[in-house]
Amino acid sequence: MEGQLETRWRTVGRAVVHQGRVKLVDHEVLLPDGSRSQFEVDESVPFSVATLVVDGSDVLLSRQYWYPLDRWIYDLPGGGGRQDEEPIAAARRELEEELGLVPNDLRHLHTFFMNPGRASWPTHLFITTGDFKPGCADTSDPAEQVKLARI
């Protein structure tokens, strides 16, 4: 409603309800009308990254099986950031881990919220345009086997 002040909700309680591969936190909030509500929020990572990799007329994607979907999909290489790293460092790390590429030129495109109704973290989108060298893909996690796909 144009012209009206947009009031933020106030957190009055929070409790970790699950801590594993996913961290779910139950938030109790006070709404502007004085009523209360509950939200389970995924606070697993501080942020995520994804990188658009353009190599000439090709786009390089990751090809990976995702258990929650029960299927193989094409995806932008990326993943969760760590508390002690900047988003650009996480994007570099994820590109090398997933596709075995070390970008020389990595530019930030946009920051957005992928699932704001359930997760609290922003996603930082980057682009690299063929200026990269071979690195070493990380194949140590058997639950995360990623293949490079050229489209």
Secondary structure, DSSP 8 states (H G I E B T S, - for coil): -TTS-----EEEEEEEEEESSSEEEEEEEE-TTS-EEEEEEE-S-S-EEEEEEEETTEEEEEEEEEGGGTEEEEE-SEEE--TTS-HHHHHHHHHHHHH-EEES--EEEEEE-S-TTTB---EEEEEE-S-EEE-------TT--EEEEE-
